[in-house]
Amino acid sequence: MSDLVDADVSVMLGDVPVWTTVLQFLTAGLVGGFCVLQWVWWRGALRSDGSTWALALSVAMATLVLAAGLHGLTPPGEVREALAFLHGQLVGVVVLLCLPATRAFGGGGPPLRPWVAAAAVVLVSRTALWFLTFGPVDAAGVPTGRPLAVALLFVVLGIVVGYVVAALGRVRLNLLGVLLVVAAGLSLAMLTAGILLGEQPVAALLASLWPLPLAIGLEWLASVRLRRAQVTARRRELMRDALSAVTNSAWFHRDADALLVQARDAAREVLGDPTIEGSLRPLQRDRYVADLFPADPDVLAPHERTFLIDLGLVVSTAAERYALTDRLSRAAVTDTLTGLPNRRAVDTHLLEVLERGAVERTRVAVVYCDIDGFKDVNDREGHAAGDDLLRRTAGFLRTWVDDDTYVARLAGDEFAVVVSRAGTDEELDDVARRIRSGFGTRVGTVAGPRLTCGVATWNPTDIVDPDALLRHADAAMLEAKRTKSGHRVFDPALRAQAEDARRLRAALERAVEEDRITAYFQPIVDTRTLEVVGLEALARWHEDDTLILPELWLTLAEQSGLIVPIGRSMIRQARRALDRHHMPVAVNLSARELHEQDVLERIDAAWSGGPWEHLTIEITESTMLRTAAAVPVLSELRARGARIALDDFGTGFSSLARLARLPVDVLKIDRSFVREVRTPRGAGPVRAIVALAEHHGLDVVAEGVESAGDLEILVELGVQQAQGNFVGRPAPGLPVRGARPQPRVAGGAPAAPAASTASPGAFVASVDPRRVPTRLPERRPRLVPRPLRVVPTSVDDATPEHL
């Protein structure tokens, strides 16, 4: 076996001089140093196939050359034999590694497994020769197995060369690939020459240094790839920076085309390609797609193509966001139904126009338009017809738009025409008239609807206040509705009314804040005995020792929402009156209060734990029927024990069927029926209401009793209770205590006093005997009140006030 080893090694190494051994060590060190470069490439390339196999080849060749150098310094013996065996195996490993390295560098090729298997079988067979004895040697003392070992090595080289030709035959090599192939061919030629030259000294040198050209080629490849990796890493950093810069700019730009130009310039600078262009194409539903592309897309690396795609995504996303922002901005200032500017846009435009008018010293006018009969169209023809009417109105008003005119929809059926350079009041009045007539011709019909217009102007000497100008135009429109004139200019008279309303509201706000809204109590009496059976709390406003009547401010309180704190104050004062007078109290509840979310909690707090059975909540018939929140709230109060009175009954639109389902205990006949109760036309509704109340088990109270004749007829019609100035005027305190009035006995003499039958603490209204009717229906005794004796119960009662 030792003879075969020496023979095979002599083929590869032979006896070399010392300088050759030194050169082998230098080559091993050089190739080992190259391995460091290969390792850096392998790490920087994220362990790609090419860098992996190049590193493996470099390590194998460095070990091969080092083994050859050690073999030349080692004396004959077992160590020398081991080094020779190692050298032979490393040759096979280097040759075998060329197969996957070729596939990795070429980017493809035939299936690798058959070729590797064939080369491996040959190498294993060659390795087996190290452990076999082939009998006698030839005349030169060389074992007869040497030709077979050489032949097997050439077979392996042939397999490798064949795979290289098959793998690279269809690949278009660049300069670096050509240099690597030349280096591999030179190494193969040196190995072949070293084998064929046999015992010659140059053969041993060639056989020892044959890996050097391939190692140099691999290191050159590694350095080039490493440089490219560094350039790629630097370019990736530039790509990230450019992408971040474009993304940041997308938040500040509002022009997608300008952002696309910035992205295109950034791509040109980073990739160094001035042929890159960009496009932005709109799709459906405000979607966009942006493309960035060079003149030759095939030259782009995968990461460069990804960079261009990312830039395009940033641009397209920004374009979609800009479109959405514009659409939302337009929606915020545009009425969706008519396409006209909305109230918010009018406020902004008015402010700009007024500020410009203050500079140019020009007048500004607002024509406030309202569609009369719009609700009838909705009720009669449906909301689709109402929407169509609004759109046609908007289309008509658009015909008035020019450089000095601005048309908008404020709310509901209200529109505004803003004239920036307005003329005189007469010219504006003519404009309103022509708008009305044009609307009647093009939009309305003979039967309606019609347009009512109010005009208000602003002068350069006035304060810049867009809200005030709109309010004045609205006030003029409402005045035109009230007077049925069709159009009205906000003149000094209306301005004075508006100023009075403003002052009234400010004074009312102060009065509410200072709790100067006082509860006056009007007695509710039994119509037969005139005994006070309850009280109704009525709000009265005292301003500088002057009593302001409710009809002057109650509507304002309802519109402004001040009725809510006023209502709470009335309930609190009614609670105190209950403790003071020990009489049931009634309090009015407005529709505005019923719309409050916490109305029950507010009533609880104001009533402060008082007995619910002594509280009556009065609500108008229209509020009961038109306010969705009324029935649940009143049902809850009724469940607690409070009584519910339907005020102004007979003036609304309630039906008999609905009345049975409403939470009602008392019907209060409106004063309009009581005023005519002495006529057949007025007595009929009262008689019907009394019959209806008896059928449903309800109490009846007549309001507005102003004379003895009214009271007499009401008694005849069966009305049990009444209130009004005749039986008692509203006052801040309850008047007197006294005996019940007694009916007159037959013969005209009054009956004996029945004071003992009066319940303790019963209250009787103070009535002038001269105003009591002298004759009542025969089936009912005539009521003659006795003179009342005043019995003061407190300092407040010492001076009774006649009701």
Rosetta blueprint (number, residue, H / E / L):
1 M L
2 S H
3 D H
4 L H
5 V H
6 D H
7 A H
8 D H
9 V H
10 S H
11 V H
12 M H
13 L L
14 G L
15 D L
16 V L
17 P L
18 V H
19 W H
20 T H
21 T H
22 V H
23 L H
24 Q H
25 F H
26 L H
27 T H
28 A H
29 G H
30 L H
31 V H
32 G H
33 G H
34 F H
35 C H
36 V H
37 L H
38 Q H
39 W H
40 V H
41 W H
42 W H
43 R H
44 G H
45 A L
46 L L
47 R L
48 S L
49 D H
50 G H
51 S H
52 T H
53 W H
54 A H
55 L H
56 A H
57 L H
58 S H
59 V H
60 A H
61 M H
62 A H
63 T H
64 L H
65 V H
66 L H
67 A H
68 A H
69 G H
70 L H
71 H H
72 G H
73 L H
74 T L
75 P L
76 P L
77 G L
78 E H
79 V H
80 R H
81 E H
82 A H
83 L H
84 A H
85 F H
86 L H
87 H H
88 G H
89 Q H
90 L H
91 V H
92 G H
93 V H
94 V H
95 V H
96 L H
97 L H
98 C H
99 L H
100 P H
101 A H
102 T H
103 R H
104 A H
105 F H
106 G H
107 G L
108 G L
109 G L
110 P L
111 P L
112 L H
113 R H
114 P H
115 W H
116 V H
117 A H
118 A H
119 A H
120 A H
121 V H
122 V H
123 L H
124 V H
125 S H
126 R H
127 T H
128 A H
129 L H
130 W H
131 F H
132 L L
133 T L
134 F L
135 G L
136 P L
137 V E
138 D L
139 A L
140 A L
141 G L
142 V L
143 P E
144 T L
145 G L
146 R H
147 P H
148 L H
149 A H
150 V H
151 A H
152 L H
153 L H
154 F H
155 V H
156 V H
157 L H
158 G H
159 I H
160 V H
161 V H
162 G H
163 Y H
164 V H
165 V H
166 A H
167 A H
168 L H
169 G L
170 R L
171 V L
172 R L
173 L L
174 N L
175 L H
176 L H
177 G H
178 V H
179 L H
180 L H
181 V H
182 V H
183 A H
184 A H
185 G H
186 L H
187 S H
188 L H
189 A H
190 M H
191 L H
192 T H
193 A H
194 G H
195 I H
196 L H
197 L L
198 G L
199 E L
200 Q L
201 P H
202 V H
203 A H
204 A H
205 L H
206 L H
207 A H
208 S H
209 L H
210 W L
211 P H
212 L H
213 P H
214 L H
215 A H
216 I H
217 G H
218 L H
219 E H
220 W H
221 L H
222 A H
223 S H
224 V H
225 R H
226 L H
227 R H
228 R H
229 A H
230 Q H
231 V H
232 T H
233 A H
234 R H
235 R H
236 R H
237 E H
238 L H
239 M H
240 R H
241 D H
242 A H
243 L H
244 S H
245 A H
246 V H
247 T H
248 N H
249 S H
250 A H
251 W H
252 F H
253 H L
254 R L
255 D L
256 A H
257 D H
258 A H
259 L H
260 L H
261 V H
262 Q H
263 A H
264 R H
265 D H
266 A H
267 A H
268 R H
269 E H
270 V H
271 L H
272 G L
273 D L
274 P L
275 T L
276 I L
277 E E
278 G E
279 S E
280 L E
281 R E
282 P E
283 L L
284 Q H
285 R H
286 D H
287 R L
288 Y E
289 V E
290 A E
291 D E
292 L E
293 F E
294 P L
295 A L
296 D L
297 P H
298 D H
299 V H
300 L L
301 A L
302 P H
303 H H
304 E H
305 R H
306 T H
307 F H
308 L H
309 I H
310 D H
311 L H
312 G H
313 L H
314 V H
315 V H
316 S H
317 T H
318 A H
319 A H
320 E H
321 R H
322 Y H
323 A H
324 L H
325 T H
326 D H
327 R H
328 L H
329 S H
330 R H
331 A H
332 A H
333 V L
334 T E
335 D L
336 T L
337 L L
338 T L
339 G L
340 L L
341 P E
342 N L
343 R H
344 R H
345 A H
346 V H
347 D H
348 T H
349 H H
350 L H
351 L H
352 E H
353 V H
354 L H
355 E H
356 R H
357 G H
358 A H
359 V H
360 E H
361 R L
362 T L
363 R L
364 V E
365 A E
366 V E
367 V E
368 Y E
369 C E
370 D E
371 I E
372 D E
373 G L
374 F H
375 K H
376 D H
377 V H
378 N H
379 D H
380 R H
381 E H
382 G L
383 H H
384 A H
385 A H
386 G H
387 D H
388 D H
389 L H
390 L H
391 R H
392 R H
393 T H
394 A H
395 G H
396 F H
397 L H
398 R H
399 T L
400 W L
401 V L
402 D L
403 D L
404 D L
405 T E
406 Y E
407 V E
408 A E
409 R E
410 L E
411 A E
412 G L
413 D L
414 E E
415 F E
416 A E
417 V E
418 V E
419 V E
420 S L
421 R L
422 A L
423 G L
424 T L
425 D H
426 E H
427 E H
428 L H
429 D H
430 D H
431 V H
432 A H
433 R H
434 R H
435 I H
436 R H
437 S H
438 G H
439 F H
440 G H
441 T H
442 R H
443 V L
444 G L
445 T L
446 V L
447 A L
448 G L
449 P L
450 R E
451 L E
452 T E
453 C E
454 G E
455 V E
456 A E
457 T E
458 W E
459 N L
460 P L
461 T L
462 D L
463 I L
464 V L
465 D L
466 P H
467 D H
468 A H
469 L H
470 L H
471 R H
472 H H
473 A H
474 D H
475 A H
476 A H
477 M H
478 L H
479 E H
480 A H
481 K H
482 R H
483 T H
484 K L
485 S L
486 G L
487 H E
488 R E
489 V E
490 F L
491 D L
492 P H
493 A H
494 L H
495 R H
496 A H
497 Q H
498 A H
499 E H
500 D H
501 A H
502 R H
503 R H
504 L H
505 R H
506 A H
507 A H
508 L H
509 E H
510 R H
511 A H
512 V H
513 E H
514 E L
515 D L
516 R L
517 I E
518 T E
519 A E
520 Y E
521 F E
522 Q E
523 P E
524 I E
525 V E
526 D E
527 T L
528 R L
529 T L
530 L L
531 E E
532 V E
533 V E
534 G E
535 L E
536 E E
537 A E
538 L E
539 A E
540 R E
541 W E
542 H E
543 E E
544 D L
545 D L
546 T E
547 L E
548 I E
549 L L
550 P H
551 E H
552 L H
553 W L
554 L H
555 T H
556 L H
557 A H
558 E H
559 Q H
560 S H
561 G L
562 L L
563 I H
564 V H
565 P H
566 I H
567 G H
568 R H
569 S H
570 M H
571 I H
572 R H
573 Q H
574 A H
575 R H
576 R H
577 A H
578 L H
579 D H
580 R H
581 H H
582 H L
583 M L
584 P L
585 V E
586 A E
587 V E
588 N E
589 L L
590 S L
591 A H
592 R H
593 E H
594 L H
595 H L
596 E L
597 Q L
598 D L
599 V H
600 L H
601 E H
602 R H
603 I H
604 D H
605 A H
606 A H
607 W H
608 S L
609 G L
610 G L
611 P L
612 W H
613 E H
614 H H
615 L E
616 T E
617 I E
618 E E
619 I E
620 T E
621 E H
622 S H
623 T H
624 M H
625 L H
626 R H
627 T L
628 A L
629 A L
630 A H
631 V H
632 P H
633 V H
634 L H
635 S H
636 E H
637 L H
638 R H
639 A H
640 R H
641 G L
642 A L
643 R E
644 I E
645 A E
646 L E
647 D E
648 D E
649 F E
650 G L
651 T L
652 G L
653 F L
654 S L
655 S L
656 L H
657 A H
658 R H
659 L H
660 A L
661 R L
662 L L
663 P L
664 V L
665 D L
666 V E
667 L E
668 K E
669 I E
670 D L
671 R H
672 S H
673 F H
674 V H
675 R H
676 E L
677 V L
678 R L
679 T L
680 P H
681 R H
682 G H
683 A H
684 G H
685 P H
686 V H
687 R H
688 A H
689 I H
690 V H
691 A H
692 L H
693 A H
694 E H
695 H H
696 H H
697 G L
698 L L
699 D E
700 V E
701 V E
702 A E
703 E L
704 G L
705 V L
706 E L
707 S L
708 A H
709 G H
710 D H
711 L H
712 E H
713 I H
714 L H
715 V H
716 E H
717 L H
718 G L
719 V L
720 Q L
721 Q E
722 A E
723 Q L
724 G L
725 N L
726 F L
727 V L
728 G L
729 R L
730 P L
731 A E
732 P L
733 G L
734 L L
735 P L
736 V L
737 R E
738 G L
739 A L
740 R L
741 P L
742 Q E
743 P E
744 R E
745 V L
746 A L
747 G L
748 G L
749 A L
750 P E
751 A L
752 A L
753 P L
754 A L
755 A H
756 S H
757 T H
758 A L
759 S L
760 P L
761 G L
762 A L
763 F E
764 V E
765 A L
766 S L
767 V L
768 D L
769 P H
770 R H
771 R H
772 V L
773 P L
774 T L
775 R L
776 L L
777 P L
778 E L
779 R L
780 R L
781 P L
782 R L
783 L E
784 V E
785 P L
786 R L
787 P L
788 L L
789 R L
790 V L
791 V L
792 P L
793 T L
794 S L
795 V L
796 D H
797 D H
798 A H
799 T L
800 P L
801 E L
802 H L
803 L L
